[in-house]
Amino acid sequence: MKLRDRVCIVTGGAKGMGGAISLAFAREGGHVVIAARDREALEAHADRIRSAFPDRRVVPLPVDVTDEASVQAMARSCVDAFGRIDVLVTAHGVIGPVETPLHEIASEDWHYVLNSNLYGVFLCCKAVVPVMIAQRYGKIINVGGTSGLRGYRYRAAYSSSKWAVRGLTRTLALEVGPYNVNVNVLVPGVVEGDRMTSIIREKARKQGRTPEEVHEDYVREMALRRFSTAEDIAAAAVFLASDDSRQITGQEIVVDGGWDV
């Protein structure tokens, strides 16, 4: 087991990619703190993990990643329960405006996206870094997106947030590297699931096309001609959380089926 007895926090950890990551961490021997706003989804996913891996400890925590007091309480709860924090994955995030030119984005929508996708990542890193420095060990995995690798027409808020996460990650990697803490960005491409279905439907509606046509546009852009799954992303997260990646820091690990080739 690659993560035997490691203590792992996964924000956005009850659904989608975050849910798959927290489950994969438990499968590899880790104990998991799953954090999200939806208490019902948290409890349901915690029960799934406990049922599959009864010897793992699972702590579901309702957390608002945009509220510093809530995030600091999450970190304290993890330390109180386990005595340490070995891994942080910031898998939370929001979509923001879809198929919307920059000059039509409402200011409140811009702030909403940056608040969750960037400020929330900053707060989570800020909360766990002192613990990791003190224990001289840690793995931080920020979840970015391929829209943070190049321009993404009509998704300016989302793209800006993901570009910024790359800058935050590289800077933090330099700061905490001397304390044996690795900081990387996991970069998913198009991932099957409810979130991508919503994006496709909205793009189709605004373009006056069918969801099937928009779906095929995405597929044709990928070298492998297939969407990623949440499990594909989770497998990469396990690698970054394990000692297999001990000499990798400040980098982007892209899981996109060849979209950005």
C-alpha positions as CSV (number, residue, x, y, z in Angstrom):
1,M,0.0,0.0,0.0
2,K,1.5,3.3,-1.1
3,L,-0.2,5.4,1.6
4,R,-0.2,3.1,4.6
5,D,-1.3,5.1,7.7
6,R,-0.8,8.5,5.9
7,V,-3.2,11.2,7.1
8,C,-4.9,12.8,4.1
9,I,-7.2,15.8,3.8
10,V,-9.2,16.1,0.6
11,T,-11.3,19.2,0.0
12,G,-14.2,18.7,-2.3
13,G,-13.7,15.1,-1.1
14,A,-17.3,13.8,-1.2
15,K,-18.1,13.9,-4.9
16,G,-16.6,13.7,-8.4
17,M,-12.8,13.8,-8.6
18,G,-12.4,14.5,-4.9
19,G,-14.6,11.6,-4.0
20,A,-12.6,9.2,-6.2
21,I,-9.3,10.6,-4.7
22,S,-10.4,10.1,-1.1
23,L,-11.6,6.5,-1.9
24,A,-8.3,5.7,-3.7
25,F,-6.3,7.1,-0.7
26,A,-8.2,4.8,1.6
27,R,-7.6,1.9,-0.8
28,E,-3.9,2.6,-0.6
29,G,-3.9,2.5,3.2
30,G,-4.5,6.1,4.1
31,H,-6.8,7.7,6.7
32,V,-8.9,10.4,5.2
33,V,-10.5,13.7,6.2
34,I,-13.0,14.5,3.6
35,A,-14.1,18.2,3.6
36,A,-16.9,19.8,1.7
37,R,-20.0,22.0,2.3
38,D,-22.6,19.3,1.7
39,R,-23.0,17.5,5.0
40,E,-25.3,14.8,3.6
41,A,-22.9,14.0,0.7
42,L,-20.0,13.9,3.2
43,E,-21.7,11.4,5.4
44,A,-22.8,9.2,2.5
45,H,-19.3,9.1,1.1
46,A,-17.7,8.5,4.5
47,D,-20.0,5.5,4.9
48,R,-18.9,4.2,1.5
49,I,-15.3,4.4,2.4
50,R,-15.8,2.7,5.8
51,S,-17.8,-0.1,4.2
52,A,-15.1,-0.8,1.7
53,F,-12.2,-0.3,4.1
54,P,-13.3,-0.8,7.6
55,D,-9.8,-0.5,9.1
56,R,-9.4,3.0,7.8
57,R,-10.3,6.1,9.8
58,V,-12.6,8.5,8.0
59,V,-13.5,11.9,9.3
60,P,-16.2,13.9,7.3
61,L,-15.9,17.6,8.0
62,P,-18.3,20.3,6.7
63,V,-16.0,23.1,5.6
64,D,-16.3,26.4,3.7
65,V,-12.9,26.7,1.9
66,T,-13.5,30.5,1.4
67,D,-13.8,31.1,5.2
68,E,-10.4,31.2,7.0
69,A,-11.8,30.3,10.4
70,S,-13.5,27.2,8.9
71,V,-10.4,26.1,7.1
72,Q,-8.2,26.6,10.2
73,A,-10.7,24.6,12.2
74,M,-10.4,21.8,9.6
75,A,-6.6,21.6,10.0
76,R,-6.9,21.7,13.8
77,S,-9.5,18.9,13.7
78,C,-7.2,16.8,11.6
79,V,-4.3,17.3,14.0
80,D,-6.5,16.6,17.0
81,A,-7.8,13.4,15.5
82,F,-4.5,12.0,14.0
83,G,-1.6,14.1,15.4
84,R,-0.4,15.1,11.9
85,I,-1.3,16.0,8.3
86,D,0.7,14.2,5.7
87,V,-1.3,15.0,2.5
88,L,-3.5,17.8,1.4
89,V,-5.5,17.7,-1.9
90,T,-7.5,20.8,-2.9
91,A,-10.1,19.2,-5.1
92,H,-12.8,21.7,-4.5
93,G,-13.8,24.2,-7.1
94,V,-16.6,25.9,-9.1
95,I,-17.2,26.2,-12.8
96,G,-18.2,29.9,-13.2
97,P,-19.6,31.4,-16.3
98,V,-19.6,29.2,-19.4
99,E,-19.3,30.4,-23.0
100,T,-19.3,34.0,-21.7
101,P,-17.0,36.7,-23.2
102,L,-14.9,38.5,-20.6
103,H,-16.8,41.8,-21.1
104,E,-20.0,40.1,-20.2
105,I,-18.8,38.4,-17.0
106,A,-20.5,40.0,-13.9
107,S,-18.1,41.2,-11.3
108,E,-19.8,39.1,-8.6
109,D,-19.3,35.9,-10.8
110,W,-15.6,36.8,-11.3
111,H,-15.1,37.1,-7.5
112,Y,-17.1,34.0,-6.8
113,V,-14.8,31.9,-9.0
114,L,-11.6,33.4,-7.8
115,N,-12.7,33.2,-4.2
116,S,-13.3,29.5,-4.4
117,N,-10.7,28.3,-6.9
118,L,-7.8,30.5,-5.8
119,Y,-8.4,32.0,-2.4
120,G,-9.8,28.7,-1.1
121,V,-6.6,26.9,-2.2
122,F,-4.5,29.6,-0.6
123,L,-6.4,29.2,2.7
124,C,-6.0,25.4,2.7
125,C,-2.3,25.6,2.0
126,K,-1.9,28.3,4.7
127,A,-3.6,26.1,7.2
128,V,-1.6,22.9,6.7
129,V,1.9,24.3,5.9
130,P,2.9,25.0,9.5
131,V,2.0,21.4,10.5
132,M,4.0,20.0,7.6
133,I,7.0,22.2,8.3
134,A,7.0,21.2,11.9
135,Q,6.9,17.5,11.1
136,R,9.4,17.9,8.2
137,Y,7.1,16.0,5.8
138,G,4.2,16.8,3.6
139,K,2.5,16.5,0.2
140,I,0.3,19.2,-1.2
141,I,-1.6,18.5,-4.4
142,N,-3.5,21.4,-5.8
143,V,-6.0,20.5,-8.4
144,G,-5.7,22.8,-11.5
145,G,-7.1,22.4,-14.9
146,T,-5.9,22.4,-18.6
147,S,-7.6,25.8,-18.9
148,G,-4.6,27.0,-16.8
149,L,-2.1,25.7,-19.4
150,R,-3.3,27.9,-22.3
151,G,-6.0,30.4,-23.1
152,Y,-9.6,29.2,-22.8
153,R,-12.0,31.3,-24.9
154,Y,-15.1,32.4,-23.0
155,R,-14.0,31.0,-19.6
156,A,-11.9,33.9,-18.5
157,A,-12.7,33.6,-14.7
158,Y,-12.1,29.9,-14.5
159,S,-9.0,30.0,-16.7
160,S,-7.5,32.8,-14.6
161,S,-8.1,31.0,-11.4
162,K,-6.3,27.8,-12.7
163,W,-3.4,29.8,-14.1
164,A,-3.0,31.5,-10.7
165,V,-3.0,28.1,-8.9
166,R,0.0,27.1,-10.9
167,G,1.9,30.3,-9.8
168,L,0.9,29.8,-6.1
169,T,2.0,26.1,-6.3
170,R,5.4,26.8,-7.8
171,T,6.1,29.6,-5.3
172,L,5.0,27.5,-2.3
173,A,7.2,24.6,-3.5
174,L,10.2,26.9,-3.3
175,E,9.3,28.0,0.2
176,V,8.6,24.7,1.8
177,G,11.0,22.4,-0.2
178,P,13.8,22.8,2.5
179,Y,11.3,21.2,5.0
180,N,10.8,18.1,2.8
181,V,7.4,19.2,1.7
182,N,6.4,18.6,-2.0
183,V,3.9,20.9,-3.7
184,N,2.5,20.0,-7.1
185,V,-0.5,20.7,-9.4
186,L,-2.6,17.8,-10.7
187,V,-4.1,19.0,-14.0
188,P,-7.2,17.2,-15.1
189,G,-8.5,17.6,-18.7
190,V,-12.1,16.8,-19.5
191,V,-13.4,14.4,-16.9
192,E,-16.6,12.5,-17.1
193,G,-19.2,13.4,-14.6
194,D,-22.0,15.8,-13.6
195,R,-19.8,18.9,-13.8
196,M,-18.7,18.3,-17.4
197,T,-22.2,17.4,-18.4
198,S,-23.4,20.8,-17.1
199,I,-20.7,22.6,-19.1
200,I,-21.5,20.7,-22.3
201,R,-25.2,21.5,-21.9
202,E,-24.6,25.2,-21.3
203,K,-22.2,25.4,-24.3
204,A,-24.7,23.6,-26.5
205,R,-27.5,25.9,-25.4
206,K,-25.5,29.1,-26.0
207,Q,-24.1,27.8,-29.4
208,G,-27.5,26.6,-30.6
209,R,-26.1,23.0,-31.0
210,T,-26.8,19.7,-29.4
211,P,-24.9,18.4,-26.4
212,E,-23.8,15.4,-28.5
213,E,-22.1,17.7,-31.0
214,V,-20.3,19.6,-28.3
215,H,-19.2,16.4,-26.7
216,E,-17.7,15.2,-30.0
217,D,-15.8,18.5,-30.3
218,Y,-14.0,17.7,-27.0
219,V,-13.3,14.1,-28.0
220,R,-11.7,15.2,-31.4
221,E,-9.3,17.5,-29.5
222,M,-7.8,14.7,-27.5
223,A,-5.0,12.4,-28.8
224,L,-6.6,9.4,-27.1
225,R,-10.1,10.3,-28.2
226,R,-11.7,9.7,-24.8
227,F,-12.7,11.6,-21.7
228,S,-10.7,11.0,-18.5
229,T,-12.5,9.4,-15.6
230,A,-12.4,10.5,-11.9
231,E,-10.4,7.3,-11.3
232,D,-7.8,8.4,-13.8
233,I,-7.3,11.5,-11.8
234,A,-7.3,9.6,-8.5
235,A,-4.5,7.3,-9.8
236,A,-2.3,10.3,-10.5
237,A,-3.2,11.8,-7.0
238,V,-2.0,8.6,-5.4
239,F,1.3,8.9,-7.2
240,L,1.8,12.5,-6.1
241,A,0.8,11.6,-2.5
242,S,3.2,8.7,-2.3
243,D,6.9,8.4,-2.0
244,D,7.1,7.4,-5.6
245,S,7.0,11.2,-6.3
246,R,9.6,12.1,-3.6
247,Q,11.7,14.1,-6.1
248,I,8.9,15.9,-7.9
249,T,7.9,19.4,-6.7
250,G,6.7,22.6,-8.2
251,Q,5.4,20.7,-11.3
252,E,2.2,20.1,-13.2
253,I,1.1,16.5,-13.8
254,V,-1.3,16.6,-16.7
255,V,-4.0,13.9,-17.1
256,D,-5.9,15.0,-20.2
257,G,-5.9,12.3,-22.8
258,G,-3.5,14.4,-24.9
259,W,-5.7,17.5,-25.1
260,D,-2.7,19.8,-24.6
261,V,-0.2,18.0,-26.8
